[in-house]
Amino acid sequence: MSEFELSEERMRAIVDEAMERIVDFIGTLPEQPSNQLDGAEKAARLLIEPLPEEGEPYEGLLERLFDEVIPFGFNAAGPGYLAYIPAGGLFQSALGDFIAKSVNRFTSIWIPAPGLAQIEAVVVRWFCEVMGYPDDALGLLTTGGSMANFTAVFTARRERLEEDFLRGSIYVSDQVHHSIQKAAMLAGFPLSSVRVVSSDSDYRMRLDELDELIEADRVDGWQPFFVVGSAGTVNTGAVDDLAGIAAIAAAQGLWFHVDAAYGGFFMLTKRGRDVLKGIELTDSMSLDPHKSLFIPYGTGSLLVRDRETLARAHATEADYLPTLRDDPDFVDFSEISPELSRGHRGLRIWLPLKMHGAGAFRRQLDEKLDLAQWITEQLRGIEGIEIVADPQLSLVAFRLVHPGLSDGELNDLNRRFLQAVNDRQRIFISHGIVGGKYVLRICALSFRTHMSTMEIALADIRSVVDELAEN
Ligand SMILES: Cc1ncc(COP(=O)(O)O)c(C=O)c1O
């Protein structure tokens, strides 16, 4: 027997030992620091070592991982993580991954693992249904929103432009996530092909300017082909007027993609559907189950209205592969994406959705909408706090204003404000720059974040505001 093959007892024992550490980690999350950077550099340097020729005991490795490696940095799994766009990380998903990786089936093509491949396809169909796409729409699971955005730009380029595509132009707002610019570069476009449309006072794309830029580009011999709407910007959580962009895209013949990496799954809620109206009119959308569906990092999704576009964009021949299916019920994911071998991504979503039902996710998201409203009202009542952007979903942007300070001094004040809040190590928040202003932002999205966390956030913010008023 190979020395890698473990006995049944040993398999059980090492999983039990890991489980003990994991249960302890998850159980103590509310008491753990929200961020721990002291000593992090030293700990990371200690990991730099030569390739070991001989193994060492598992128990010691587990101890080192949980005691000396994992505790450092931002505690993204904890309830106090309100920075960037939180994920949470459902344990049920980790279990799905554990099963998928233990059975190690090849799921990028249907025939080697029809059931598991189908699970991935079913998850994508559920997403299409939630987003209001037609029954024959399709998509795939990616590693994240960035790869979904890349696949969207690439697919639209193949669909709408000739092989010689360098006169193609792309339209985004000044609030768009940088992964779109990266996606354009990866899809072969110089950054000068990306036109930046200003946003209005609510940080939404200005539609009059979009129309004008498209017209002007046509006159100059460009081929406008792709416009991106944002459904939840990273700075302020703004959702563009999606129906408005859809009308312009239709009139101008552009592919309309929406980056709904943050906001997309709020479509499960009534309030979310009102805010995201028009999302169903897009040609494609990026979603991040590892944001608003609480799945652990490593899962994004791209949906396309016309499933054939993905197949056409990625079409190549390889006669050494197993026979591909020509049946709309079954999907060969390698045919519609850049990847061939990859880990199975379906179970980590399918398992929690089947175990809890969509209703549980809807209730969680509704709670986050309430929490964002609540904290916004509380912040509004603190002297000196200016709400820069009210939540359209579950993100509020704000800053501290002391009279008589210049713009630069106000930005420095808010940098100190952020640092002092995070130094208390109970919550962890991050910043954005909008219109030259340094703003703090609270994004309530983790399934572990409840009212008790918001109360802690409020107490810490209040005490830092008082402290800064005295200095
Ligand atoms: C609006 C938006 N789009 C795209 C991305 C990129 O997604 P990912 O980090 O999953 O690649 C993010 C990440 O935070 C985001 O907030």
The ligand as an SDF file (V2000), in Angstrom:
LIG
                    3D

 16 16  0  0  0  0  0  0  0  0999 V2000
  -18.1960   45.1530   -6.7580 C   0  0  0  0  0  0  0  0  0  0  0  0
  -17.1050   44.1300   -6.8280 C   0  0  0  0  0  0  0  0  0  0  0  0
  -16.8330   43.5580   -8.0080 N   0  0  0  0  0  0  0  0  0  0  0  0
  -15.8630   42.6330   -8.1370 C   0  0  0  0  0  0  0  0  0  0  0  0
  -15.1130   42.2450   -7.0540 C   0  0  0  0  0  0  0  0  0  0  0  0
  -14.0340   41.2300   -7.2490 C   0  0  0  0  0  0  0  0  0  0  0  0
  -14.4580   40.0280   -6.7590 O   0  0  0  0  0  0  0  0  0  0  0  0
  -13.4640   38.8940   -6.2390 P   0  0  0  0  0  0  0  0  0  0  0  0
  -12.7120   39.4850   -5.0760 O   0  0  0  0  0  0  0  0  0  0  0  0
  -14.3890   37.8070   -5.8690 O   0  0  0  0  0  0  0  0  0  0  0  0
  -12.5570   38.5330   -7.3580 O   0  0  0  0  0  0  0  0  0  0  0  0
  -15.3640   42.8030   -5.8000 C   0  0  0  0  0  0  0  0  0  0  0  0
  -14.5920   42.3920   -4.6270 C   0  0  0  0  0  0  0  0  0  0  0  0
  -14.7550   42.8810   -3.5350 O   0  0  0  0  0  0  0  0  0  0  0  0
  -16.4020   43.7710   -5.6790 C   0  0  0  0  0  0  0  0  0  0  0  0
  -16.7000   44.3410   -4.4980 O   0  0  0  0  0  0  0  0  0  0  0  0
  1  2  1  0
  2  3  1  0
  2 15  2  0
  3  4  2  0
  4  5  1  0
  5  6  1  0
  5 12  2  0
  6  7  1  0
  7  8  1  0
  8  9  2  0
  8 10  1  0
  8 11  1  0
 12 13  1  0
 12 15  1  0
 13 14  2  0
 15 16  1  0
M  END
$$$$
